[in-house]
């Protein structure tokens, strides 16, 4: 019986600890919609009111901080993706005459057609 009560208390503490993260996760999961609303002219205070209305516990300064961190994180991810693409392109070795050697010139084509028609 005591184990059940202890387990129940531990679960409640875990839930309370995770609730602190839930606001950040909620904002992160809805960032594209929040950004779209802000780009369309909504104010951060409007977003804040909607979050409160949906029972997300967050303060306005915390919302601003989350948006700042998520935006910077997205910039770093985009920069890393671009750096990876550039690195892959730099690692490709292409022979200078590769394209020329793979495409026949007009003389070769005309000879091939003449030989085929004979």
N, C-alpha and C positions, 0 to 999 in steps of 0.2 A: 504494500500500500504506500509506503514511504517512497519507494522508487517511482511510482506513478506520479506522486505529487512533485518530486524532484524533477522528473522529466517534463511535466507540465510547466513548471517554473522556468526550466532551462529553455524550453521552446518559446515561452513568452518573452524572455530576455533576448533570444535570438531574433524574434520578430521585431522587437523594439530597436535592436541594433541595426537591422536591415532597413527599417523605416527611415533612418538617417540617410541612407544611400538612395532610397527610392526616388527622392526628388531629383537628384542628379541623373539617375537612370531614366526617369520619365522625361526630363528635358532633353537628354541626349537622344532618346528614341523618337522624339517629336521635333528635333532641331530643324529639319527641313521645312516643316509646317510653320514653326515659329519664325524662321528666317523669311519665309514667303510672306507671312503676315506683316512682319516689320518692313519688308521691301514694299509692300502695298500701302504703307502709311500707318499701320497700327503702332501704338506706343508700347514701350516695355511695361508700363503700368497696366495697360489693357491685358497683356499676356499674363501679368502677375495676378490680376483679378480673376482671369479664367482658371488659372492654376488653383487659386484659393477656392473657387467655386467647385472645382473637381476634387477637393479635399487633399490637395498636394500641399504639404507643410513646407513652406519656403518663405523667406523674406525677400523683399525687393533687391537689397544689395547682394544677397546670395544668388538670386537669379541673374543679376548682371555679371557676377563673378563666374557662374557656370557658363554663361554665353561666351564670355571672354576666353575661358579655358578651352571650351569646345571649338571655338573658331580657330584659335591658335593650334590646337591639335590637328584640325582638318588641314590647315595650311602646311604643317610639317609633313603630314601624310601625303599630300599632293606633291610637295617638293621632293620627298623621297621617291615617289613613283616616277617623277620626271627624271630624277638623277639615275634611277635604275634603267630607264629607257635609254638615256644618253650613254650610260656605261655599256649597255648591250650593243648599241650602235657602234661605239668605239672599239669593241672587241671583234667586230666583223672584219675579216680580211677579204677584200675583193681585189681580184686581179684587175689592173687598169684596162686590159684589153678583153675582159670577160664579155662585155656586151658586144663588142665588135666581132669577137670570134664566134659568137652564137648566132649572129644574124648574117645571112648571106647577102652579098651585094647584088646589084642588078645584073652584072655580067654572069655571075654564077647561076642566077635564076634563069636568065635567058638561055644559057647553055643547057641547063637541065631540061627546059621545055623543048628545045630543039632536038636534044637526044631522045626525048620521050616520043616526039612526033615522027621520028625517022623510022 
